[in-house]
Amino acid sequence: MKPLLAVLLAVVLVTAPCPAAPKQPTITINAAQADVVPILRRISTRLGYNIVIDQTVKGRITVSVTDMPAWRALKLVTKMAGYEYNLYEHLIVVGSRETLQNFPNPDIYPGR
């Protein structure tokens, strides 16, 4: 009887539906020759992250994406505009490679 119970339990565990993984946020952007800064802000809002954009970040881009994963859109927009980004917990920092290398890690200076 015990072996039969063990087999039935194994079948139930194997066939039970698994919880779905959390869905990655997507974004749709259609902008022609638009300022890159508001686009970056929109992406960070969609991701639920705070954002710091260096004052040197400027330029206009044309982007048309539909239901793209928001993280991929962030990477695409920053690269196309000639910039990079770093993540610090719940903060996105956008700037040139040099700026990001010199940016103090906010995790080292809590509360300042």
N, C-alpha and C positions, 0 to 999 in steps of 0.2 A: 504494500500500500504506500509506504514512504517513497519508493522509487517513482511510482506513478505520480504522486504529489509533486515531487521535485521536477519531473518532466513537464507537468502542467504549469508549474510556476515559471519555469524557464521559457516556455512557449509564450506565456502572458507577458513576461518582461521583454522578450525579443520583439513581439508584435505590437506592443504598446506604442502609441504615437509619441514621438519626442517633441518637447517644446520647441517652437520655432526660434531661431536666432533673431536677435533684435535687428530690425530693418535699418539699413544705413540710410541717412537722410539724402534725398535727391534734390536737385535744383534745376530750374529752367530759366535760362537767361537769353534774351534776344536784345542785343545792343550793338549799334553801329557807331563807330568812332566815339565811344563813350569814355569818360574819365574813369581810370582804373580804380581809384580810391573808393567811390561808392559801390562799385562791383565787389571789391574785397570786403567791404562792410556787410553787404547783403549776404555774401557767402558765409561769413563768420556768424551772422545772426541765424542763418539756417542751420549751422552746425551747433549753435548754442555755446559758442566760445566768445570770450572777450578778444579784442584785437588792438594791437598797437602798430601803427603804420608810420614808418620813418618819414620825416618831412621831405626827404629827397625823392620819395616815390611819386612819380608823375607820369603822365602819358595817357594816350587814348588807345583803346583797343576795340576791335570788332569781334564779338563772340555770339554764337548761336548754338546753344545746347538745350536738349530736352531731356528731362528726367535723368540727368547725369548724377552719379554719386557726388555729393558736395565736396568731399575730400579731393576727388579727382579734378573737380572744377577749380578748387583752390590752387592745386599744383599747376594746372594748365594756365590759369590767368596770371599767376606770379611769373611763371617761366616766359610766357608770351610777352609780358611787359618788361622782361629783363631783370626780374628781382627773384628773391628767394624768401622762404619763411622758415621759422623755427617754432616748435611747440614747447611751452613751459606749463605743465599741468593743464589748466583750462584757459590758456592764453596763447594766441597766435601773434607772432612778431614778424612783420614784413619789412624788408629793406634790402640793400645791396649785400653782397657776401661780406664785404669789409665791415659794414655796420653791424651785421649779425655776429661776426667774430668778436667785436668789441662790446656787444650788448651784455650788461651784467645779468647774470642769471638771477631772476627774482626769487628763486628758491633759496638762494644763499643769503639774501637780505630781507627776511620777512618783516613786514611792518614798516619798511622805510619808503 
